[in-house]
Amino acid sequence: MPEQQAIYGDDIDAERARQDKVTQEKEALLSWAYKECFGTPAGQLVFRDIMEQCHVFASIYTKSADIYYREGRRSVGLYLMHRRELSYEEVIEELRDLQYAKEPDLLKKKYGG
């Protein structure tokens, strides 16, 4: 009986290792995909809009029930920042650059202006 448990234990360990590897590969692929998606001018414009809509950089202290709604939206923005592996400072710099430089050029490309 102990030999059977050892065999099953080895099978379980092997399956866990396989699942861990699949999870790591999926995470690496998702990380790459988020960077690809939001690394383009259009993606950066969408990312900026999401950051603004999610109030990522706004204080959320309030006594009303609205805090839960805002925190939920904010968590979406924080999730996207995490997936792109960006710090607050990097996002602020990117958003500032987009606001003052790239957005008009992107819109001109899109609409032929």
Residue pairs with C-beta under 8 A, 6 or more apart in sequence:
30 83
31 83
31 85
34 80
34 83
34 84
35 84
35 85
37 43
38 44
38 46
38 47
38 80
38 84
41 102
41 105
41 106
41 109
42 106
42 110
44 94
44 98
44 102
45 98
45 102
45 103
45 106
47 80
47 84
47 94
48 94
48 95
48 98
48 99
50 76
50 77
50 80
51 57
51 77
51 80
51 81
51 91
51 95
53 73
53 77
54 73
54 74
54 75
54 76
54 77
54 78
55 70
55 73
55 74
55 77
56 74
56 77
56 78
56 81
56 91
57 88
57 92
58 70
58 74
60 67
60 70
60 71
60 74
61 67
62 70
81 87
81 88
81 91
86 94
107 113
